[in-house]
Amino acid sequence: MSRAKIASPFEENERLLISNIKYEMDLQGYKKADLRKILNLSEPAINKRYKEPRWFRYSELMMIARWLRIPISNLFAKRVTERLTA
């Protein structure tokens, strides 16, 4: 008998974080390559963070928020799109 894998709250938060980063970047027309340059990371390093957002350092998240001119809380918000369209 196989068991279904239940996503942990940490996995959900990680997916939420990267989803919000991508969303905010899309709103402003930025690409992953732009983020890589801002954070001064190699391509493998940025890819690792996209796959496993827990590798983002707090200082990097602060840099992303400043670069995108948003509060850092937007990166962790559950429903960014609803907040922006409300």
N, C-alpha and C positions, 0 to 999 in steps of 0.2 A: 504494500500500500504506500503510495507516495503522498507526501504532504505538501500543501501549497505553501510557498514562502510568503510570510507576512512581512511587509515593509516596516522597518523600525521608524520611530519618529525622527531619528537622525537622518536616515535616507530620504525621508520626505522633505526635511528642511534643506538638505543638500540639493535636491532637485529643484526646490523652490528658489534657493539662492541663485543657482545658475540660470534658471528660467527668467528670473527678474533681471539679472545682469544682461542677458541677451535681449530681453524686452526693452529695457532702457536704452541699450546701445542701438537697437533697431529704430527706436523713436528719433534718435539723433543722427542716424545714418552712419554709424560706426560699425566696423567689422572686427573680427577676432584679431586680425593683424594689427589694428590700431591699439587694441588693448595690450597686446604683446609688447608693442613699442613703449606704451605708457609705463608698464610695469617692468620694462627692461628684462624680459624673460626670453628664453630660447623657445623655439616652436615646440619641442617635446615637453618643456615645463608648462607652457600654457595649455597644451593638450591634456596633460595630467590633471591640471586644475579643473578643466572643463569636465573630465570624466569623473573626478573625485574632488568636489569642491572643498572638502575638509582640508585640502592642502593650501587653500588661500590663507595667508596671514592676515591678521587684523589690520596691519598697516597697509597691506595691499587693498583691502576692502575700503579703507578710508581714502586711499588714492583714487580708486574707481569712483567712489561717491563724489569726490571733489571734481574729478575730470568730467563726470556726467552732470555736475551741478545739481545734485539731488541729496536729500538727507540720507544718511546711511541706513536708516530704518526702512527706506523703500526697497532695499536689497533683501530684506527679510519679511516684507509684508506679504500676507496671504493672498490678497487680491489687488494687485497693483492696477490692473485694468479697470476694475470696478471703481476704485478710488479716483482714477483720472477721468472717467466718463460720468461720474456722478455729479 
